[in-house]
Amino acid sequence: MSKAEIISVRGLRKCYGAITALDGVSLTVDKGEVFGIVGPNGAGKTTLLECMVGLRKPDFGNILVLGFDPVRQRRRLHECIGVQLQQSALPEGIKVGEALSLFSSLYPHAADTGALLTRWGLEQKRTARFSTLSGGQRQRLFIALALVNDPAAVFLDELTAGLDPEARRASWDLIDDLRACRITIVLVTHAMEEAEALCDRVAIIDHGRLLALDTPDRLIDAAACGSAVSRRGQRRSATLEDAYLAMTSKAAIGEGGASK
């Protein structure tokens, strides 16, 4: 790994029986960047993240995160990273302050839980039970829990899934706050608008393969969709979603042709 790289993935392959979830994926993530992983449901995004944080063991390939092997050095790695999974949940009756205290007790060098409550707008909810929190408040709590060990990198899986537009935009602001602190963020999402708004670079994954990796602007340029036509027939500036659709369509055509 170079000094700029904080994550290195080389030739990653992961299968579930006859299903290939990841097929030779290679990428790097630089220190301090917001790195997006996008793709349709079932593309392999969550599997890639789970391999990065040591929750799944790859069948083939190499991964280094902060210089640690996620499989052989999982405990040491988890002391240095924060993780918010798509299916994150807490007991309905636990209080916000209790959850932070519980998580902080798991680490030898935890962050100040009071400061986390204040930073993420949860001070007034310290004694509120998890069941009473709104969707946006729950997301702020999950981010606070992911930061309780003062991590160098944070992994977020579908951070804004199921949130209303106001809560989603508030979550985007949280990502910008983390960026300002120079915390490396790996963000898995299927929302192209979110990836375009937040990410420094984006990896497009489809059928377990890495189709493209670059900045949102360069991905749009590479897909040759400087402009697009809306559903109402109006010309507009192209978006990352347009580039994504163009690339995945080409990949699908290529696979179809190869199979004939």
LINFEN-V562031 format. One line per field, one symbol per residue. ss: DSSP state (@ for helix, = for strand, . for the rest). psi: psi as a letter, one per 30 degrees, with the letter a starting at -180 (. if undefined). burial: # if it has 9 or more other C-alpha atoms within 8 Angstrom, else .. A space follows every 10 residues. Layout:
ss=???
psi=???
burial=???
This chain:
ss=....====== ======..== ========== ...=====.. ....@@@@@@ @@.......= =====..=.. ...@@@@@.. ====...... ....=@@@@@ @@@@...... ..@@@@@@@. ..@@@...=@ @@..@@@@@@ @@@@@@.... ..=====... ....@@@@@@ @@@@@@@@@@ ...======. .@@@@@@@.. ======..== ====.@@@@@ @@....===. ....===..@ @@@@@@@@@@ @@@@@@@@@.
psi=klffkfkkkj hkkkkjbfkj ekihkkllkl kfljjkjlll kgfgeeeeee eeggfkklfk lkkkjggkjf efheeeefff lkkjlegkll kefkleeeee eeefffkfil ljeeeeeeeg hgefgegkke ffkleeeeee eeeeefgfgh lfkkkkjheg kflleeeeee eeeeeeeeef ggkkkjjklg jeeeeeeeke lkkjkkhgkj eljaleeeee effhifllkl fggkklklle eeeeeeeeee eeeeeeeff.
burial=....###### #####....# ######.### #########. ..###.#### ####.#.#.. #####..### ..##..#### #####..... ...####.## #.##..#..# #.#..###.# .#...#.### ..#..##### ########## #.######## ..#...##.# ##.###.##. .######### .#####.### ########## #.####..## #.#.#..##. .......### ####.###.. #.........
